[in-house]
Amino acid sequence: AKFYDTTNKKIGYIDTKGTIVVPQKYIFASRFSEGIAFVKETATSPTTAINKKGQPLFELDNNTRPMPEGFVNGFSIVMVKPLPGKNAYLNYIDKTGKLLLPEPVKTAEPFNNNYAVIKGNDDEMILINNKGIKAFDQLLKYLGKSAIKGIYFYSNEPTRGFGLIDITGKRRT
């Protein structure tokens, strides 16, 4: 868990027994997720991913910021500086800090069972796998996960209702 030291006004981490495991030296610190947290020591220092021992794993560049969810199923959604002429600003990073998608997207959902829903600059929704590859070629106006593993709600005409589609693009209803 994070803790705040009122003396030096910095954040550190403690274990379940209350023992300090990462010293209080950060002005920003996220929660740990999948064994990784994001921290900043100063306003001008890079955002750094650390492990539970406080050891640095990788740094984010100045144009990249972590989202609060942290890592989910091996990936963290990050905000990135938009490309010229584009308004998309989300991407994924893996646990080495490598970006997953070649260009940012408008929306990015956390990965669930190795798949995630994204919305590109064309406002079409796409299902991708954990390699950043489209699961199927269809572009949809709406795509959202259902309670059934591998099945998503979809629609090309949201005013007419929704159907079900699987991860191969086969329409189930």
C-alpha positions in Angstrom: 0.0 0.0 0.0 1.0 3.6 -0.5 1.7 5.8 2.4 2.4 9.6 2.7 5.1 10.9 5.0 3.9 14.2 6.3 7.5 15.1 7.4 9.1 15.1 3.9 5.8 15.2 2.0 6.7 12.2 -0.1 5.0 8.8 -0.9 6.4 5.4 -0.3 5.1 1.8 0.0 4.5 -0.5 3.0 3.8 -4.2 3.1 0.8 -5.9 4.9 2.7 -5.8 8.2 3.3 -2.0 8.0 7.0 -2.4 7.2 8.4 0.1 4.7 9.4 -1.8 1.6 9.9 1.2 -0.8 11.2 4.4 0.9 9.1 7.5 0.8 10.8 9.5 -2.0 8.1 10.1 -4.6 5.8 13.0 -5.4 3.6 10.8 -7.4 2.9 7.0 -6.9 0.3 4.8 -8.4 -1.1 1.6 -6.8 0.6 -1.6 -7.6 -1.1 -3.8 -10.2 0.4 -7.0 -11.4 3.5 -6.2 -9.4 4.2 -2.9 -11.1 3.6 0.7 -10.0 4.3 4.1 -11.6 6.3 6.7 -9.7 7.8 10.2 -10.1 10.6 11.5 -7.8 10.3 15.1 -9.0 8.1 17.2 -11.2 10.8 17.1 -14.0 11.8 13.4 -13.6 10.4 10.8 -15.9 7.6 8.6 -14.8 9.2 5.2 -13.9 7.7 1.8 -13.5 9.0 0.0 -10.4 8.6 -3.5 -8.9 7.6 -4.2 -5.4 11.2 -3.8 -4.2 11.3 -0.3 -5.7 13.7 -1.3 -8.4 13.2 0.6 -11.7 11.8 -1.5 -14.6 11.5 1.1 -17.4 10.8 4.8 -17.9 8.0 6.4 -19.9 9.0 9.1 -22.3 7.9 12.7 -21.7 4.9 12.3 -24.0 3.4 9.2 -22.2 1.4 9.1 -19.0 -0.1 6.1 -17.2 -3.8 5.7 -16.6 -5.1 4.9 -13.1 -6.1 1.3 -13.8 -2.5 0.2 -14.1 -1.7 -3.2 -15.5 -4.6 -5.5 -16.3 -3.9 -8.9 -18.0 -0.3 -7.8 -18.8 -1.0 -4.4 -20.3 -1.5 -0.9 -19.0 -3.4 1.8 -20.9 -1.4 5.0 -21.3 -2.1 8.5 -22.6 0.2 9.6 -25.3 0.7 13.0 -27.0 -1.6 13.1 -30.1 -0.1 12.8 -33.5 -0.4 16.0 -35.7 -3.9 16.2 -37.1 -5.2 13.4 -34.9 -7.1 13.5 -31.7 -6.5 10.0 -30.5 -4.3 9.7 -27.4 -4.5 6.2 -25.9 -2.3 3.2 -26.3 -1.2 0.1 -24.4 2.2 -0.7 -22.9 3.5 -4.1 -21.9 5.5 -4.9 -18.8 8.7 -3.9 -20.5 7.3 -0.4 -21.5 6.9 -1.3 -25.2 3.9 0.3 -26.9 1.5 -2.2 -28.4 -0.2 -0.2 -31.2 1.5 1.6 -34.0 -0.8 4.7 -33.5 -2.8 5.9 -30.6 -6.6 5.3 -30.5 -9.5 7.3 -29.2 -10.7 4.7 -26.6 -9.0 1.6 -25.2 -10.6 -0.9 -22.9 -8.5 -3.2 -20.6 -7.7 -6.6 -22.0 -10.0 -9.4 -21.0 -9.1 -13.0 -21.9 -6.4 -11.6 -24.3 -8.8 -9.3 -26.2 -9.7 -5.6 -25.9 -12.0 -3.2 -27.7 -10.6 0.0 -29.2 -12.0 2.9 -31.1 -9.7 4.3 -33.8 -9.6 7.8 -35.4 -12.4 6.7 -37.8 -14.8 6.2 -34.8 -15.2 2.5 -35.7 -14.8 0.0 -32.9 -12.4 -2.9 -33.3 -11.6 -6.0 -31.3 -7.8 -6.6 -31.0 -5.8 -9.4 -29.5 -2.9 -9.0 -27.1 -0.5 -8.7 -30.1 -2.3 -5.6 -31.2 -3.8 -7.4 -34.2 -7.4 -7.2 -35.3 -9.4 -10.2 -34.2 -11.6 -9.8 -37.3 -11.8 -7.3 -40.2 -15.3 -5.9 -39.4 -15.5 -2.4 -38.2 -18.5 -1.7 -35.9 -20.3 1.3 -34.6 -20.6 -0.4 -31.2 -18.6 -3.3 -29.7 -18.8 -4.1 -26.0 -18.0 -7.2 -23.9 -20.7 -9.4 -22.6 -20.8 -11.7 -19.6 -20.0 -14.7 -21.8 -16.3 -15.3 -22.5 -15.4 -14.7 -26.1 -18.8 -13.1 -26.9 -19.3 -9.3 -27.5 -22.4 -7.1 -28.1 -22.2 -5.4 -31.5 -24.1 -3.0 -33.6 -23.7 -1.1 -36.9 -27.0 0.6 -36.3 -27.3 1.4 -32.5 -30.9 2.6 -32.9 -32.0 -0.8 -34.1 -30.6 -2.8 -31.1 -27.6 -5.1 -30.6 -26.5 -8.6 -31.6 -23.8 -10.9 -30.4 -20.5 -11.6 -32.2 -17.6 -13.9 -31.2 -13.9 -13.3 -31.3 -13.6 -14.7 -34.9 -16.2 -12.2 -36.2 -19.0 -14.8 -36.5 -22.4 -13.3 -35.7 -24.1 -15.3 -33.0 -27.5 -13.5 -33.2 
